[in-house]
Amino acid sequence: MKIAILGSAHPLRGGLAAFNERLAYQLQQQGHTVTIFSFSLQYPSFLFPGKTQFTDEPAPKDLTIKTVVNSVNPLNWMSVGGRMNKEKYDLIIVKYWLPFMGPAFGTILRQAKKNGKTRVVCIVDNIIPHEKRPGDKPFTKYFIKPVDAFVTMSKDVLKDVKTFTDKPSYFTPHPIYDSYNEAVSKEAACQKLQIDPSKKYVLFFGFIREYKGLDLLLETMNDERIKAAGIELIVAGEYYSKDVEANNNQIIEKHGLQQVVHLKTDFIPNSEVRYYFSAADLVVQPYKHATQSGITQIAFHFEKPMVVTNVGGLAEVVPDGKVGFIAEPDPVSIADAILKFYEPNSIPDLRQNILNEKMKYTWETFTEVMMSAVFGK
């Protein structure tokens, strides 16, 4: 088929771009022709408080990426939609994660479908956003109208979608992020990060936002049992909010955690991701609320056990006692789960369990569900 993906891609950085690019490779491998229509302007500055939206890394090879979508210019939406209409794509795939994108995507898709041929499937990260703003519902309703089918990567999001529409909607888990380099030894990773390889490390990875609960994990690091066990924390990711950064720094200072919390709070380029996961014994996602998380699927790629909180769809893909432990979103429960992990033989057959779970989250399965959602079984 002739397929377009509408959404983020290189030179934009982050999980949205990584997902779309990996999906494009999978579809091309299956014999489809794929073009990604990415953003010339993705976010106005008030929606992106990070340092930069762009990566310095080279463009992915063998992908066609057109950087043409301006998220705030209605004339651009009409133009891009008209261009897609003329191309007569069999399928347009669009990821939806923020209602702010609803007007742009909704207009582009309306124009693109005027040829009477093109079908649209939406991969929904969030239909109800983590941080609510005026206009969320009307923007989302406007976006939904030209979409033919929906795929979600958590059951909670599937329920949310069904409150907006009765169009075909399916759940399939987030596939593995397998486009990163292979793991290295803990010693080599710690040498790269300039930390002591003899220590026990847990990892918090990804953009740091209030709902991701890094403050809970920092309070966990003040637990006397965690201190006695000699467990240290690596924080790897960029802050999305100066207020959140100030609050977390205050916690570190208040509890005197400077020696046991290793802050790497810049954006982590793809080429360096493996060092953080390879240095860690355990990946911790202390989220206060969530839908699904791509971090889980990076952890599976590097075959790392996890502690996740019992919110959203996180527990759906981390079976308790098999590939890690489930905690409640509070510091004591998170500490209990981390300490349980470090008990000898706390998870029998851990490595084999991770390999077994990893096999469930293939891109083949994901694209099969996506295609059946929009074209039928």
ABEGO torsion letter per residue (X at the ends): XBBBBBEBBOABBEAAAAAAAAAAAAAAAAGBBBBBBBBABABBAAABABABABBABBBBBGBBBBBABBAABAAAAAAAAAAAAAAGBABBBBBBABAAAAAAAAAAAAAAAAAGABBBBBBBABABBABBBBGAAAAAAAAAAABABBBBABAAAAAAAAAABABBBBBBBBBBBAABBBBBBAAAAAAAAGBBAABBBBBBBEBBBAAAGAAAAAAAAABAAAAAAGBBBBBBEBBABAAAAAAAAAAAAAAGAAAABBBBABBBBAAAAAAAAAABABBBBABABBBBBAAAAAAAAAGBBBBBBBBEAAAAABBBGAAEBBBBBBAAAAAAAAAAAABBGABBGAAAAAAAAAAABBAAAAAAAAAAAAAEX
